[in-house]
């Protein structure tokens, strides 16, 4: 181990600092399992010492700045100790009983440093400040051990930044050895053992579990010492578990009252019991954060073994969430299909939320206010939390079997048919600790990117890239204010985003949450486009350059990228920072494009409205009104109205009605901002094509909803042939993202893949468009020219073609005219080609003028308006007088317009 060279001057300074209050030292260090953490301070002098002015500081994760500082107070008697225990209530009861003070300053790990100070003087220290290291030397380590100061060390270590060798001044003892706390030195005699307790006798008078639980939320016997009996149904006594076990009533003790639970948790981790044991327990009834339990346990006796308890069947939804109180502590089973509705806590806490169905944000499917709040109240009755029973964070997730990995995911929407375990209550939530490993079914399997719709020739997409920050653009400059903490993390992040965008194969893509650092060579947008071009060599991507060093003042911005082999920019790149886009709502951007294959023109714009976070600073109408829309709703509504008005002004200079607005609007589908856009003519394309608002792009607190949209003008809506929310992110566990924090080396490999899944937290929205002319039914309908007149001679043979009817067929390729509907005469008709044909003998004297009413019908059953066609019948004498009479017919034919096609405006 390297040792720091200490100069004579440094020794003098250190001795001066130490002598100021050399009577106090850190005398014991407990780095036990879970939350078993403690520090003992010892007064080495023969006089009482005031602790006022002293402080203990914790330096976590190699930081040079204190994460927590505890100011000490009170008096410490001569040659006495002062024990500080972690403030976390989950610490061992034996340890908590030794505390004079509970403090977050001792919530440390084996690689954190501690410094004891008086004012600005360092009195003593443990570890090396500014260094993250588990210090080990000479058989002594700072992790998972109890260390006690050597008895000859009575002066503190006043050099907290120097190299630390724990074996120099410390002796090592087993993990969770608290026996030395409260007195200094290893040779001091501890307190005498308490008097032996009177042994428990199975079968003696007892308090039943249902009497302890009672019919209400809290036990009627709180703080009462009781003896109870039951059968062990689940054992979670491990160091990293709940530190206790669950028991269920003996059959003879069941009171058959549906309001009283027949199970309870015993908070005691030193009992030699197993599932199926009949036990007798002596302890105190407690309400631990509103959960009834037996604590302060003094004795546990095993009366019998090998018993079985049948799980009580319950089902969801319940009428009220409080209905579950009647099953608290019991072994239960749910034999019904349940859907994974929240996997956010899977990686950190080993938790999964299950429900009877996919749960939606209230304002995704109901109007804000009473309707949305009622829906959310119903959501609460449909769900339950599955908890692995571990108290550790960031351990290997055990779900799904055989373990979570980048390829073996557990997505929201996946299902499980049976869940069996004990029902507990903690952190304001009812949860099941499984006693049988649940078997999940991949009901919501991953899907590849959707293929371009067969009728489409253009694809536009929206993608939130979740803080894509590229450092200085040259491999350095990490960490930045957001996003990846290192170049290694950035490489992982970029690979996933590029994989996703490339798979979408969109011609124009609107981006959100990309670093706002302009459009230069080393900008984030340039970095992303370069990476796309390197990865997807079949296409060439470019970005719209708005010619600014920064768009607005936020750290993140929106952007537009496109495939130059598919579309080309037309008009000017447009942006505005006018209110309400000067605060909260990011500045709008827009660019018009022309589709190379069809010459069709459209405008794409990107929006990112104010988020629902930061409610504490919201004022007035922006405050949360408890209607389901959260805070800053007024700002988002103002943004929606102003954005629509800006787009209607044709900011790119291209006067075209086809407009698509894509982006993260931070509002669910039924909220005011989305309805404001609709009122301004911009409809939610996904909802319009789906016929409902069940499409989602985001999951928050186990509720699905759409924050990301494609809003389109009426003319463009008629051209959309398909929309998709590609669920590559919202359904996936967060643990599968690019980050490496809280992951072991093995996890950094097993939980990561460079594919598109969990590339971000928002799903991309994909819109397929048929950009060529799409006619309305009215525009597809055939048209017969008005006031057509023809001449025919009497006695013309049957089958004589009098002339050709003038008509137009705007959609002849797809739905050609197939027949003509004719009335008014039996002597003349019109065939399917539009020829006017003699069908019977013509007699001038009987009928010199024939009037037909004619309609054209195409293959799509579109029928034209009625038109009158007049046929003059010439007598034989008139024909002899003027052989040129037929010239009027031919003149009529040539004067009638040959086509009435409407050109669709580009």
N, C-alpha and C positions, 0 to 999 in steps of 0.2 A: 504493500500500500504506500502511495505517495504521502509524504509528510511535509507540512508547511514549515519553512524556516522562520523562526521567531527571533527578531533582533532584540538586543538589550533594551532599546527604547520601547519597543512594543511590550516587553515584559514589565517595564516600569509603569507604563500606562495601564496595562491590565491589572497590575497589583494595586494601583491606586483605585481603579474602578471596583475591584473586588473588595478591597478593604472598606469601601463605603458602607457595605451591608453584607459582609462575608458570613453573617450568622444564618442566612437562608440558603438552602440548596434544594435542587430537585433530588429526592431520595428514592423514588420508586416510579417505574414506568410500566403500565399494563397495556399491552397491545394484544387483546384477546380476540376471540371469535365474534363475528357479528358486531354488536354495538358495545362490547365489553372493553371500554377504554377508560383509563384513569391515570392521574398523576398525583404523586404524594410530595408535599413540600415539608422540609424539616428545619426546625429552629435549632441550630447547633449551639446556641449560646445558653448561658445560665440565667438569662433575663427574659422577661416577657417582651414580645416584639409586636408593634402595631403594623398590620398589613396595609393600612391606608397608604396609597402612593405606589404600591407594588402592582405589577400586571404580569399576566402570562399570555404570550402571543403564539398563535399557530401559523406556521408558514407551510402552506400546502402545495404539493405538485411542483416543487422546485422553485417556487416564487421567492423573490427577494422582498416582497411586501407581505405584511401580515394579512391573512384571510379572516382571522377572528382574534380579537384581543379581549381578555377578561380582566377588568379592574378589580383588585382584591380589597376587601375591607375586613374590619374586625381585629381581634387580638389573638396572637398565637403564643401559648404558654412556653416557658423555657423547656428545651429538650422535648418538644412535642411536635406532632405532625398535623398536617392539614391536607385532607384528601379531596381531590376534585375529580368528579365522575362525569362522563358525558351526559348531556341534557336529554339525550334520546331515551324515551321511556322503555324502549325494548331491551335495555341493558339488563343483565342478570340481577335478580332481586338481592342475592348475597352481596353483589358489588354495590348496589345502590344503598344498602344499609350502612356502608362504610363512609358515605359521602358527607362532607361538611358543605359542599357546594356542587351544584350541577351546572355544567357549562359546555357550550359548543366549542370552546377553545381546546378541549381534549377529544374532540371527535376526529381523531387523526388516523392515518394509516402508517405502516412501517417505513414509509419513505418520506414522511413529513418531519419538519424540524420544529422545535419548541424553544422559546427564549423567555427567561424570567428576568424582569427588569424592575428597578426602582427609579421612577422618573425616566430619565434618558440614559441611565447607567445599566449596562448588562450585568446581571448578578450571576446567572448560570444559563446554560444552554444544553440542548440535546439534539444531536444531528448536526448537519451542516446547512446553514441558511443559504438559499439560492441554488441548492442542488437537489435533484430528485433521485434518490438512491436508497435501496435497502442496505443499510450499513451492516456489514458482517466482517468479523475478524476475530481471530483467537477463539473460535468456538462460540462466539456471542453474536446474535443477530437481532435486529430491531423489529422483525416481523413475526407475528404470532407467538410472542414470548412475553413473559414478565421479567423485567430487569430491575435489580436492586443495587443501589450505590454501595460500593465497598466501604466498610466501616471506617477506614482510615482516610477517606476522602471527605473532608469537612469544609473545603473551599470550592466555590462554584467555578465552572468553566466559562470564562468571560469573553471567549473568542468564538462567537457563533458562526463566523464565516470560514473558519479553518477546517481542515480535514478532520473527520470524526472517526475515531476508532473506539467502538463501544467496549472492547475488552480492556481498555486502559483503566477504566474506573467503575465498570459495571459487572455484576454477576448475573448469570442467566438462570431462569426457572421456567417451569412448564407453562404452556398456554393456559389462560384462565386460572392461574394460581393467584388468588387474592389474599392468601393467608398472612402475608407480611404487611398488608396495608394497615395503617393506624399506629405503627411503631417502627422505629428506625433500627436497622441492624438485623442480621440473620440470627443472632444468638439471644435476642430478647424473648422472654417468655410471653406467649400470646395469652389472650384472655382465657380463663378456664372454660371448659366445655359446659354447656347447660345441663341441667338435671335431666336424666333420661325420662322420656315420655311414657305414659301408660300405653301398652300395646293395643292396637286396634283389634276388635273381636268381630269377625264377620257374622252377620245375622242379628247383632244387637240393634237396639232402637236406632233409627236413622232418619234423616230428612230426605224426602223423595226429591228427585230431580224436578218433577213438575211443580212441586211446592216452591222450590228455589226459583224456577223460571217465572211462575205466576202467569197471569192472563194479560199483563200489560207489557209495555216496552222495557221497563226496568223491573228488577227483582224486588219483591216486598221484603226480602231478607238481607239487603245490602249491609255489609259490615258485621254480619253475624257469623260466628264460627260454627261450622256444621260438620257432621259426618254423613256421608252419602255413599251409596253403592250403585254400581252399574257395570256394563260390559264395554270393554274398550273396542271402539269401532274404527279408530284411525290414530296412528302414532306419529307425531311430528316433533319428537324430542331432540332431534339432531341440533348441533351447534348452529347450523345455518337454516334451521327451520323455525317453526312457531314456538318451540321450547315448551311443548306440552302435548296432551293427548285428549281425544274426545271419548266420552262415554255415553251410553244410552241406558235408559231405565231397564231394570229387570222386568220381565213380563208381569210379575205379580204386583209391581208398583205402578203400572200404567193406569192413569185415572180416566182414560177414555174421553177427556175433555178436549175438544178440537182446538181450543184457544191456548192450551199450555203445551210447551215443548217437552219432549221426553229425552232430550239430549243436552249436553253441556260440555264446555271446554275446560280442562284442568291445566292451569298454567304452572307446570312443574316439569323440569327436564332431568330429574335425577331418579326417576322411578324405573325399576326393572320390570316393565310390563310389555305385553304384546297384544296385538289384535286378537280378540276372543277371550281375553282374561276377564274374569269377574273380579272387580277390585272394590276395596273400601278406601275412601279418601277422607282425610281430615284437613280442613282449610277454611278460608274465609270467603264469603260471597262478595264479589266485586262487580262493579260496572266499569269496564275498561273501554272508554270512548264509546259508551252506549251498547257495549256487548257484555252480556252476563257471563261471568266465568268464576271458577274457583281459583283463588290465589292464596298467597302466604301459606302454602301447603306445608304441613308439619309431618304428615305420615301418609304412606300409601301401603296397603296390604293387598296381596293377591289371594283371593278366596278360592278361585277355581279357574280352570283353563279350558280352551277348546270349545267355547260357546259361540254361537252364531247369532247375528242380528239381521233381520230382514230389513232392507231399505224401504222406507216409506215413499210411496209414489206421489209425486206432485206434478203439476203441469203448468205451463204458461199459455196465455197470459193469466195473471192474477187479477182480481178485481181492484185491489189496491196493493201498493208495494209493502205496506205494513202487514199484509196477510202472511208474509214470509216469517214474521217474528214467531209465529206458532211452531216453526220448524227449526229455529236457531239451535245449533249444536247437534242436530239429529243427522243420522245417515239417511240420505234421500236419493231418489233416482228420478230422472226425467226420461221417459220412454216416448220421445217424440222427435221428429226432425227439427233440429235447431240450426240456424244459419250463423256463421261467423260474421258479426257486424262491426267488430272493432279489434284490430290486431296491433294497435299502436304500442301497447305495453308489453307485447310478447317478448321483445328483446331485453328490455330493462328489468321488468318485474315478473316475467313469466305468466302474464295475464292475457286472457282472451275473453271478449264479450260475446255472448251468444244471445240470439233472439229468435222469435217465432218467424220472422221475416226480415228482409232488409229494411232497416229503419232509415227514414228520410228526415232531413231538416224540416221543421214545421212549415217554413215559408217557401220550401221547394214545391210543395203540393197544395198548400192552403194559403189564403190571404193573411197578411200580417194582422195580429191582434188575437181576438178570441179563438178564431178558427185554428190558427197556427199553434197557439198555446194549448188548445185542447188536444191537437194531434201529438204534441210533445209529451203531454201528460199521459196519453195512451201508450206512447213509446216506452215509458218507464215501467209499465206493467208487463211488457213483453220480453224483458231482457234479464239476464243473469250473468255474473262474472265467473269465469273459470280461473282458478289461482293455483299455481303449482305447489304452494305451501312453503316456499323458500323465502327467507328474509334477505337474501343476498340480491344485489343488483348486477345486471350485465353478465349473467352466467349463461352457459350453453342452453338454449331453449330446447325443451324436451318435446315440444309439439311442432310439427307433426312427427309421428314415428317414421324413421328412426332418429329424427332430429332435423331442425331447420337448416337449409343450405340454399345456395343460389339457385339450385335446380330443384330442390324439394321444398317448395314454398307452402305457405298457408295463407290463402287470400280471403278477403272478405267475400262472402257469397259461397264459400265452401261450407259443407254441412257435417253434422254429426247426428247419429240417430239415437244414441243413448248416452247419458251422463250420470254417473253414480259417484257420490262422495258425501262429505260432511258439509253442512251449511253453516257458514260463519258470517259475522258482521264486523267489518272494519273499514276505516276510511270512508264512512258514510255509505257503504255499499254492501249488499248481500252478495256473498261469493261462495262458490263450491270448491272445496279442496278435494280433488278426485282421489278415490281409493281404488278405482279401476281405470287404467289408462284409456282415455277416450280415443276412438278410432275415427279420424276425420276422412271425409270423402271429397275428392276433388271435383266438386260440382261446378265451380266457376273456373275452369281451366284457362290458362293463358292462351291468347289467340295471336296469330301473326297479324301484321298490318293489313287492313282491308284492301282488296284489289280495287283498282279504279272501276267504277260502274261501267257496264258495257255501253251505255248511252252517253257517257261523259267524255269530254275532251279537255277538261281543266280541273285541277284540284287545288284548293286553298285550305290552309290549316292554321291552327293556333297552338302555340307551345310555350308554356311557362318553364324556363330553364333553371329556376331555383338558384339564383345568385351565381351565375356563371361569371366569375372574376378570374382573369388570367395573370395576376401579378403585374410584373412590368412588361409582360408579353415576350420576354426573352429567357424565361426559365427561372427568374428570381422575383423578388418583391413580395414573397409570401411571409406571414399571412397578410391578407388584405382585410378590409373592414367586414367583408362578408364572404361566404363561399368557402372554398378549399383553404385549409390551413397550411398547406405545403405544396410544393410542385408535384410530389408523389400523389397526393390526394387529387390535385387538379387533373393529372393524367387520367386517373380513374374516373373522375367526373366527366371529363370531356369525351372519353371513349363511350360512355353510356349515352350521353346526349347525342353525339354524332350517329351512333347506331340507331337511335330512335328516329331522328329527323330523316336520315337516309332511307329507313324502312318505309316511312310515310309516303315518300315520292310525291311530295306536293310541289306545285309549280310556284306558288307564293306562300310564304310562311310568316306569320306575325309572331314575334317573340316578346316575352315579358321577363323581367328580372335579370336582364343582362347588364353587366357593368357599364356605367355611364361615363365612358372615357373617350368619347369621340369616335373618329373614323380613320385614324392614322394607321400606319403600318403595324404598330404593336397593340392596337386597340383590341378589346375583347371581341367585337363583332368581326374584325379582320381575322383574328385567331380562329374563331369558330368556322368562318367560311373557308379558310385555308384547310382546316381539318376535314371539312365536308368534301372538298374537292380532292383531297388526298385519298379519302375513303371511298367515295362514290365516283369512280372515274368515268362512268357512263354518262354523267351529267356535269354541267358546269354551273356552280352557284356564284352569286354575287350579292352584295348588300346595297340597299338604297342609301346613298350618302347625303346626309342633310347638311353637310358643310359646316358643322359646329364642333367646337371642342367639347361641348357638353349640352345635353338636352334638358333644360330645367336645372334644378338644384339638387335633386335627390341622388343618392348613391347608385340607384338602379334606374333603368330606362326601358323603353320599348324599342323594337327594331323591325325592319322588314328585310327578308332575304328572298331570293327567287332564282329560278333556273333560266339562265340566259338562252339555253337551247329550246326553251318552250315559250317564254314571254319576253317582251321588251318594254322598258319604261317609256311612257309618253307623258307629256305635260311636265309639271314641276313637282319636285318633292316638297310637301307642305307640312308646316308645323305651327302651333300657336302656344304661347305661354300666358295668354291673357286670362284673367279670372273667369271661371273658377279653377284654372289649371296652373295657378301660381303657388298653390299650397294643397297638399293632400292628393288630389287627382293629378296623375302624371300628365305632362303635355301630350296632346293628340299628335299623331303623325299620319300622313296619308301619301299615297303615290298611285297614279293611274298606270295601267299596263295594257298592252295589246297582245292578244293571243296570236302567235305566229301562224298557227295552222288555219285559223278562221278569220283573222283580222278583227275579231270582236274586241271591244274595249270595255274595261271595267276599272273601278277604283277600289283599292284595298286600304283600309285604315286600321290602326291598332290602338287599343285603349287599355289603361290600367287604372281603375278608379281607387279611391281611398279605401284602405283596409278597414276591417271591423275591430282592430286592436287599438290599444292606447286610449281606452274609454275614460280614464281618470282626467285627461286634459280636455275632454269634450265639454262644450258649454251650450246652453240654450237648446234649440231644436236638434242639435247634434248629439245630445245625450241619449243614452239608451232608454227607450220608452217602454221596455219590457213587452214589445209586440212581436218579438222574434227577429227583428232586423238589426239588432245591436246598435252600437253608436256610429256616429258620422254619416247617418243615412241622409240628412239634409245635404251634406257635401256631395254625396254620390248622386243624389237626384239632380242637383244643380249641374253636376258634370254631365249627366245623361242629356239633359235638355240643351245645354250649351254645345255638346259634341254633335248632336243631331243638327242643330242650327248651322254649325260650322261646316259639316259635310254637305248640307243642302246648298251652301254658298259656292260649291264646286271649287275648293281651295287649290286643287292641282291645276286649274285652268282648263280642264277637260269637261265639256258640257255633256256628260253621259249619265243616264239614270241608273245604270247598273253599279251599285255600291255594296260592298261587304265590309262590315266592321267586326273585327275579331279581337279577342282579348280577355283579360281577367278583370271582371267588373265588380268583384267582391260583393255580389248580391245574388241571392238565390232567385229562382225562376219566377216566383209570385211577388217579389218585393217591388217597392216603388220605383227604383231606377230602371228595372227591366220593363215595367209597364209604361214608364215615361218614354223610353225609346220606342215602344210599340205605338204610343200615341203620336209620336213624331214620324211614324211610317217605317220604322226599322224593326222587323219581326225576328223572333227567335227561330232560326232555321231548323234546329233539331226538334224543338217542340212542334213546329208547324208540320214537319214530315211525320213525326211519331204520333201526333194527335194527343200527346200528354206531356207532362213535365217530369217524367220519371228518369230521363237521361241525367247522368251525373258525371262530374269530372273531379270531384274532391270529396274527401272524407274527413270529418272533424268530430271528435268526441263520439265516434261510432254512428254518426249520421251522414248519410250520403246526400249530395246536392251538387248543383252546377254553379260554379263561380266563373266558368270559362264559356264563351259564347261565340257564335257566328250570327250576327244580326244583319239582315239584308233588306234592301229596298224592294218594293213590290215587283219591279220589272225583273230583278235578279232572282227573286223567289220563284218565279215561274220557270226558271232555267235550272233550278237545283233538282238533281235526280237522286241524290243519296247524301245522308249525313251519318257520321259515326263519332261516338266517344270511344277512342281506343284505350281500353282500361289496362294500361301498363304501369300505372303509378298508384292511383288512389286505392286500389285493392291490395297492394303489396305491403308486407311488413317494412317499416322504416329501416330495420336492421340490415336490409339488403341494399342500402344505398352505397355511395362511394366512400363515406366517412370511415376513418380507422379508429376514432376515439372509442374507448371502452371495449375494444375488441382485442383478443389475443392474436398472436401471429397466425395461429391456425385458423381463427375465425376470419381474419383479414383475407385469407385465401378462400375458405369454404363458403363464406357468405357473399362473395363478390363474383360477378361475371360482367364482362364488358358489353353485354347485350342491353336492350332497351328497358328492361324491367326495373322499376324504381330508379329511373334516371332523374326523376323529379318528384314533386308531391302532387302535381296537377296532371290530369290526363289531357292529351292533345285532342282538339276538336278537328274533324276532317270533313270537308264539304266538297262533293263532286258536282260539277256543273256541266251542262251541255251548252256550250257558249254560242253555237250557231243558232240561227233563227228558230224559235219555238213559237208557233202560232197558237193563238187562243182558238177555242171552238168557232167563234165568230169569224176569225181570220182564216180558218181552214175551210169554211163553207163555200161551195161553188156559187158563182154569180152569173146570172143570165142577163145579157144586154137588154135594155128596155126598148119598147116600141119598134120591134122588128116586123118588117112587111115583106111578103113574097108574092109572086105571081105564078099561076099555073093555068094551062089551057084545059078547057073541058074535054072530056073523053080521053084524057091522058091515061095510058095503060096503068093498071095496078102495079106497084113497084117502082113507079117513076120517082126519082129523087128530085124534089122540088128545089131544095137548097140546103145549106148548112147553117144550123142554129149557132149564133155567136154566144159563147159563154167562156168564162175563165174558171180555172181549177187551181187555186193557190197551193194546194198540197198534193199535186198529182202523183208525185213519186210514192208517197206513203198511203194516201187514201184517194184514189182516182174516182172520177164520176163513173157510175156503173149503170145508171138508167135515168130516164126522164119520165116524169109523171105528167100525163097529158089528159085533158078533158076538153069537151066542147064540140067534138065532131067524131063521127065514125068513119069518115072518108079519108082522113089524113091523120098520121101519127108521127112520132119522132123515135127513131131507133136509138140503141145504146151509144152510138157514135155521134149523135146529135144531128143526123140527117133527117130532113122532113120528107116523108114518103107517102105516096098515094096508096090507100088501102081499099078503096071502093070507087065505083063509077062516079064521075063528077058531071053534073048537069047545070049549066049556067043559068037556065031558066028557073030551076028549083033553088039554087044556092049560089049566088054570085060572089058572096063574101063569107069566108070561113074564119071564125075567131077561136083560137086555142088558148087555154090557160095552162102554162107550162112551169114545172119545177124540176130542178136537177138534184139527184141524190148520189152521194159518194159512198165508198165502201165502209166509211166510219159512221154511216147513217146521218151525216150532216145533210140537210135539205135546204135548198136555196129558197129565196123569196119567190112568190108567184110573179110571173110576167105574162103579158098578153102578146100573142103572136097573131098577126093578121095575114090571111092568104086571099088574094084577089083571084077569082076564077074568070078567065077570059072566054068569050064565046068563040065558036069557030069562025064566025064572020069577022070578029074583031081581029082575030089572028091573021086572017087573010089580008085585012086592010093594013096591017102594020107588023111585018115580020120582025121588026126590031124591038117589039114590046119586052122581050126578055132582058134587054139591056138594063132596065130599071132594077131587076132582081140582082144582077151582078154588081151594079153600082151600090146597092144596099149592102151587099156582102162586104165589099171593100171598105165602105165607110164605117162599118161597125168595129169598135176596138177589138183587136184580136186577143188582148190580155188585160186583165185588171189586177195583176199581182201587186200586192203591197210590199214595198221594200221595207224590211225591218231596220229601224234606225240603229246604227252602230254607235 
